[in-house]
Amino acid sequence: MSQYLVAIHLPDNFNPSAADEAAMGRDIDTLNEEMVAAGVRIFVGGLTPAREAKSLRAQPDGKVLTTDGPYLETKEHIGGFWVLEAADLDEALAWGRKAVVACRAPVEVRAFGIPT
């Protein structure tokens, strides 16, 4: 079994309507219950908006510079994620497809470690 990151990408201005947010929350809860029942979910987490991030960078003088905002300047950021234990990439992608539907957002699936 390998571990996979299933990351949800949200636009910076993500702000679902109250009705859609409630339906999406129910769909995500259902997906979480399905993952737990299947024994694949190791960890799940939602993140605060990227604008609340702090970035740290090493400086040539050995000090660390802390700045407001995300490390990367992009239009989308990771809004939440699952760490799953799956038999192979195909199984992880099947869960990713369910996550796309539940979260109504693009999903990235990546294996932990170096693939063999």
Rosetta silent file (secondary structure, phi, psi, omega in degrees, C-alpha in Angstrom):
SEQUENCE: MSQYLVAIHLPDNFNPSAADEAAMGRDIDTLNEEMVAAGVRIFVGGLTPAREAKSLRAQPDGKVLTTDGPYLETKEHIGGFWVLEAADLDEALAWGRKAVVACRAPVEVRAFGIPT
SCORE:     score description
SCORE:     0.000 S_00000001
   1 L     0.000  140.679  178.056    0.000    0.000    0.000 S_00000001
   2 E  -116.228  160.008  177.197    1.201    3.511   -0.828 S_00000001
   3 E  -104.610  142.004 -176.832    0.192    6.860    0.570 S_00000001
   4 E  -131.906  143.419  171.552   -1.255    9.602   -1.622 S_00000001
   5 E   -94.484  127.625  173.621   -2.033   13.271   -1.169 S_00000001
   6 E  -115.003  103.034 -173.213   -5.403   14.313   -2.576 S_00000001
   7 E  -105.535  135.042  178.710   -5.281   18.124   -2.578 S_00000001
   8 E   -95.662  126.680  179.363   -8.224   20.420   -3.289 S_00000001
   9 E  -103.023  125.352 -179.420   -7.368   23.610   -5.210 S_00000001
  10 E  -119.559  145.432  175.467   -9.560   26.643   -4.584 S_00000001
  11 E   -68.729  154.404 -179.857   -9.433   30.069   -6.224 S_00000001
  12 L   -54.439  -36.124 -176.109   -8.272   32.950   -4.035 S_00000001
  13 L   -94.277   23.846 -177.842  -11.752   34.477   -4.085 S_00000001
  14 L   -59.642  123.806  179.965  -13.551   31.211   -3.178 S_00000001
  15 L  -159.500   79.651 -176.894  -16.793   32.076   -1.410 S_00000001
  16 L   -65.498  153.377  176.227  -19.613   29.618   -2.101 S_00000001
  17 L   -64.562  159.284 -178.563  -23.189   30.684   -1.524 S_00000001
  18 H   -57.249  -42.330 -179.154  -24.724   29.530    1.753 S_00000001
  19 H   -66.189  -45.418 -179.480  -26.913   26.951   -0.010 S_00000001
  20 H   -67.664  -37.686 -179.752  -24.043   25.545   -2.068 S_00000001
  21 H   -62.229  -41.810  179.099  -21.720   25.560    0.954 S_00000001
  22 H   -64.646  -44.798  179.357  -24.196   23.455    2.972 S_00000001
  23 H   -65.041  -41.816  178.739  -24.646   20.959    0.119 S_00000001
  24 H   -63.893  -42.160  178.031  -20.889   20.796   -0.452 S_00000001
  25 H   -59.502  -42.129  177.530  -20.303   20.227    3.273 S_00000001
  26 H   -63.825  -42.187 -179.852  -22.753   17.323    3.254 S_00000001
  27 H   -65.183  -39.285  178.361  -21.065   15.824    0.182 S_00000001
  28 H   -68.228  -41.378  176.744  -17.625   16.138    1.758 S_00000001
  29 H   -59.594  -42.659  178.971  -18.901   14.572    5.007 S_00000001
  30 H   -63.061  -43.036  178.445  -20.330   11.668    2.995 S_00000001
  31 H   -63.432  -42.300  177.424  -17.029   11.223    1.163 S_00000001
  32 H   -59.874  -43.469  178.942  -15.118   11.274    4.471 S_00000001
  33 H   -62.699  -39.986  178.811  -17.437    8.602    5.887 S_00000001
  34 H   -65.372  -40.951  178.852  -16.917    6.485    2.759 S_00000001
  35 H   -64.371  -42.616  178.821  -13.125    6.844    3.030 S_00000001
  36 H   -63.969  -45.462 -179.833  -13.166    5.853    6.707 S_00000001
  37 H   -61.565  -34.213  179.881  -15.421    2.849    5.976 S_00000001
  38 H   -81.127  -10.595  178.544  -13.042    1.747    3.202 S_00000001
  39 L    75.587   23.193 -177.577  -10.070    2.104    5.559 S_00000001
  40 L  -102.025  -22.098 -174.569   -8.128    4.434    3.231 S_00000001
  41 E   -79.615  122.290  176.364   -8.244    7.762    5.079 S_00000001
  42 E   -98.191  -43.325 -176.620   -5.176    8.469    7.186 S_00000001
  43 E  -156.406  148.758  175.398   -5.602   12.203    7.710 S_00000001
  44 E  -140.030  145.142  178.522   -7.788   15.036    6.430 S_00000001
  45 E  -156.398  141.637  172.636   -7.430   18.769    6.864 S_00000001
  46 E  -103.915  148.783 -176.948   -8.916   22.017    5.678 S_00000001
  47 L  -114.022  151.080  173.536   -6.761   25.116    5.412 S_00000001
  48 L   -68.545  165.207 -179.853   -7.445   28.776    6.091 S_00000001
  49 L   -57.674  149.427 -178.167   -7.385   31.076    3.040 S_00000001
  50 H   -57.388  -29.985 -179.152   -3.975   31.595    1.407 S_00000001
  51 H   -63.446  -18.749  178.881   -4.084   35.286    2.331 S_00000001
  52 H   -91.818   -0.332 -178.768   -3.655   34.214    5.977 S_00000001
  53 L   -71.978  159.138  170.415   -0.480   32.222    5.232 S_00000001
  54 E  -121.786  135.996  178.390    3.009   33.202    6.373 S_00000001
  55 E  -111.630  139.650  179.191    6.001   32.402    4.178 S_00000001
  56 E  -120.214  134.078 -179.572    9.497   31.835    5.505 S_00000001
  57 E  -135.592  135.139  175.479   12.645   32.145    3.378 S_00000001
  58 E   -71.550  139.659  178.985   16.283   31.647    4.287 S_00000001
  59 L  -106.422  158.189 -178.830   18.429   34.717    3.642 S_00000001
  60 L   -58.397  -26.847 -179.138   22.107   34.780    2.596 S_00000001
  61 L   -83.745    4.938  178.574   23.086   36.114    6.043 S_00000001
  62 L    90.900   -8.449  177.830   21.615   33.021    7.710 S_00000001
  63 L   -81.983  167.915  178.235   18.515   34.789    9.004 S_00000001
  64 E  -116.932  126.148  178.986   14.965   33.801    8.106 S_00000001
  65 E   -93.246  127.929  176.619   12.623   36.313    6.500 S_00000001
  66 E  -109.980  127.850  179.145    8.919   35.956    7.367 S_00000001
  67 E  -128.235  159.904  176.183    6.396   37.594    5.061 S_00000001
  68 E   -78.053  145.503  173.896    2.607   37.707    4.834 S_00000001
  69 L    97.669  172.554 -177.083    0.871   35.598    2.229 S_00000001
  70 L   -71.259  160.229  178.735    1.518   32.375    0.391 S_00000001
  71 L   -65.961  -42.998 -178.807    4.923   31.327   -0.888 S_00000001
  72 L  -100.797  138.881  175.609    3.688   31.130   -4.480 S_00000001
  73 L   -90.910   97.413  179.927    1.825   33.906   -6.244 S_00000001
  74 L  -135.517  171.874  178.610   -0.947   31.979   -8.009 S_00000001
  75 L   -88.019  -16.883  179.115   -4.669   32.315   -8.623 S_00000001
  76 E  -129.808  148.860  178.990   -5.448   29.004   -6.840 S_00000001
  77 E  -138.298  162.167  176.832   -4.136   27.513   -3.620 S_00000001
  78 E   -68.277  124.867 -179.064   -4.608   24.288   -1.699 S_00000001
  79 E  -101.940  -17.312  179.907   -7.760   24.690    0.366 S_00000001
  80 E  -178.882  171.743 -176.278   -7.747   21.259    1.979 S_00000001
  81 E  -162.852  162.713  169.853   -6.429   17.759    1.544 S_00000001
  82 E  -123.271  147.660  165.435   -6.610   14.088    2.403 S_00000001
  83 E  -111.188  119.520 -176.303   -3.780   11.673    2.995 S_00000001
  84 E  -117.099  152.585  171.219   -4.950    8.264    1.809 S_00000001
  85 E  -110.610  115.073 -175.018   -3.475    4.790    1.845 S_00000001
  86 E  -130.169  156.880 -178.836   -4.364    3.104   -1.423 S_00000001
  87 L   -63.666  -36.215 -177.818   -3.265   -0.026   -3.249 S_00000001
  88 L  -163.265  178.756 -178.702   -2.082    1.966   -6.270 S_00000001
  89 H   -61.460  -36.959  179.724   -2.430    5.209   -8.200 S_00000001
  90 H   -59.435  -42.492  178.351   -5.615    4.009   -9.901 S_00000001
  91 H   -66.525  -41.499  178.448   -7.350    3.599   -6.547 S_00000001
  92 H   -62.137  -39.832  178.160   -6.087    7.016   -5.381 S_00000001
  93 H   -65.900  -34.332  176.528   -7.384    8.579   -8.615 S_00000001
  94 H   -61.955  -42.591  176.483  -10.794    6.976   -8.039 S_00000001
  95 H   -66.796  -38.236  177.687  -10.961    8.739   -4.661 S_00000001
  96 H   -60.250  -39.465  177.772   -9.725   11.942   -6.326 S_00000001
  97 H   -62.138  -39.725  177.830  -12.603   11.772   -8.800 S_00000001
  98 H   -66.803  -35.750  179.488  -15.050   11.566   -5.899 S_00000001
  99 H   -67.084  -38.326  177.470  -13.308   14.518   -4.244 S_00000001
 100 H   -57.468  -44.623 -178.241  -13.686   16.648   -7.393 S_00000001
 101 H   -68.837  -46.971 -176.804  -17.442   16.082   -7.305 S_00000001
 102 H   -66.083  -40.594 -174.447  -17.836   16.589   -3.533 S_00000001
 103 H   -90.721  -12.271 -179.793  -15.642   19.701   -3.340 S_00000001
 104 L    56.083   40.716 -176.580  -16.692   21.214   -6.648 S_00000001
 105 L  -154.806  158.826  177.140  -13.061   22.143   -7.284 S_00000001
 106 L   -62.194  149.830 -178.555   -9.964   20.812   -9.060 S_00000001
 107 E  -128.984  143.098  173.930   -8.036   18.068   -7.288 S_00000001
 108 E  -117.397  133.355  177.928   -4.393   17.005   -7.486 S_00000001
 109 E  -116.476  125.207 -179.941   -3.337   13.446   -6.590 S_00000001
 110 E  -140.019  141.397  176.803    0.313   12.748   -5.774 S_00000001
 111 E   -78.389  149.512  171.620    2.137    9.821   -4.221 S_00000001
 112 L   -83.023  144.661  177.358    4.349   10.341   -1.188 S_00000001
 113 L    79.758 -171.677 -179.691    7.972    9.450   -1.683 S_00000001
 114 L   -93.036  122.077  179.810    9.728    8.365   -4.824 S_00000001
 115 L   -61.449  145.413  178.344    7.627    6.096   -7.054 S_00000001
 116 L  -106.094    0.000    0.000    9.120    2.709   -7.764 S_00000001
